[in-house]
Amino acid sequence: MFNIKKKDKVVVLSGKNKGKQGEVLVVNPGKMTAIVAKINFVKKHKKATQSDPGGILEKEAAISLSKLMLVCPKCSQPTRPKTDSLSDGKKVRVCRKCGEMII
């Protein structure tokens, strides 16, 4: 259903982080969002506790899957992968630009 999975390298297509690349940490199919490493930082105010000093923390926030595009590991180009099936019936993603399988 989705062409973006965990540990894929993606590029951001629009917004304040346009053009940046990162690795997908988490995909949430219910909300159609993903968390990408070092992209879309937000500030979170955390209250101090006895064990933690608290303060203003920065963390990655979720970004819509429609704003992300998969980057082919071989040709390093953003691509919309097509789906092919192997001889044993297993489906794989294939780069439209270089023809290599994306694992």
C-alpha positions as CSV (number, residue, x, y, z in Angstrom):
1,M,0.0,0.0,0.0
2,F,2.8,2.5,0.9
3,N,6.0,2.8,-0.9
4,I,7.9,4.2,2.1
5,K,9.1,1.8,4.8
6,K,11.2,2.0,8.0
7,K,15.0,2.5,7.3
8,D,14.3,3.9,3.8
9,K,16.2,7.1,2.7
10,V,13.7,9.8,1.7
11,V,13.7,13.4,0.5
12,V,11.3,16.1,1.6
13,L,9.3,17.6,-1.3
14,S,7.7,20.6,0.3
15,G,7.6,22.8,3.5
16,K,10.3,24.3,5.6
17,N,12.6,21.3,5.2
18,K,12.3,21.0,1.4
19,G,15.2,19.2,-0.2
20,K,16.6,17.7,3.0
21,Q,17.2,13.9,3.1
22,G,17.0,11.6,6.0
23,E,16.3,8.0,7.1
24,V,12.7,7.0,8.1
25,L,12.6,6.0,11.8
26,V,8.8,5.3,12.2
27,V,5.9,5.0,9.8
28,N,2.3,5.4,11.0
29,P,0.0,4.1,8.3
30,G,-3.2,5.0,10.2
31,K,-2.3,8.7,10.2
32,M,-0.4,8.6,6.9
33,T,2.7,10.1,8.6
34,A,6.4,9.2,9.2
35,I,9.1,10.4,11.5
36,V,12.4,11.1,9.6
37,A,15.8,11.4,11.4
38,K,17.1,15.0,11.7
39,I,14.0,16.5,9.8
40,N,11.1,18.6,11.1
41,F,12.4,19.5,14.5
42,V,9.9,21.0,17.0
43,K,10.5,22.4,20.5
44,K,8.9,20.5,23.4
45,H,8.7,22.0,26.9
46,K,9.3,19.4,29.5
47,K,8.5,20.0,33.2
48,A,11.3,19.2,35.7
49,T,11.2,16.2,37.9
50,Q,13.4,14.9,40.7
51,S,15.5,12.8,38.3
52,D,15.2,15.1,35.2
53,P,16.0,18.8,35.0
54,G,13.4,19.4,32.3
55,G,13.7,22.4,30.0
56,I,13.1,23.0,26.3
57,L,13.9,19.9,24.2
58,E,14.1,19.5,20.5
59,K,12.7,16.3,18.8
60,E,11.6,15.1,15.4
61,A,7.9,15.5,14.7
62,A,5.8,13.5,12.2
63,I,5.6,14.6,8.6
64,S,3.0,13.6,6.0
65,L,3.9,10.7,3.7
66,S,2.6,12.8,0.8
67,K,5.5,15.2,1.4
68,L,8.2,12.4,1.2
69,M,9.7,10.6,-1.8
70,L,11.9,7.5,-1.7
71,V,15.5,7.9,-2.7
72,C,17.0,5.0,-4.7
73,P,20.0,3.6,-2.8
74,K,21.9,2.8,-6.1
75,C,21.4,5.9,-8.3
76,S,20.7,8.3,-5.4
77,Q,17.8,9.8,-7.3
78,P,14.3,10.5,-5.8
79,T,11.9,8.0,-7.5
80,R,8.4,6.7,-7.3
81,P,9.0,3.0,-7.3
82,K,7.0,0.5,-9.3
83,T,6.1,-3.0,-8.0
84,D,7.3,-6.1,-9.7
85,S,6.9,-9.7,-8.7
86,L,9.7,-12.3,-8.6
87,S,9.4,-15.8,-9.9
88,D,8.4,-17.1,-6.5
89,G,5.5,-14.6,-6.3
90,K,7.1,-12.2,-3.9
91,K,6.5,-8.5,-4.6
92,V,9.5,-6.1,-4.7
93,R,9.9,-2.3,-5.2
94,V,11.9,-1.4,-8.3
95,C,13.5,2.0,-9.2
96,R,11.9,3.5,-12.3
97,K,15.2,5.3,-13.2
98,C,17.9,2.7,-12.9
99,G,15.8,-0.5,-12.7
100,E,17.4,-1.9,-9.5
101,M,15.4,-3.6,-6.8
102,I,14.9,-1.5,-3.6
103,I,15.3,-3.7,-0.5
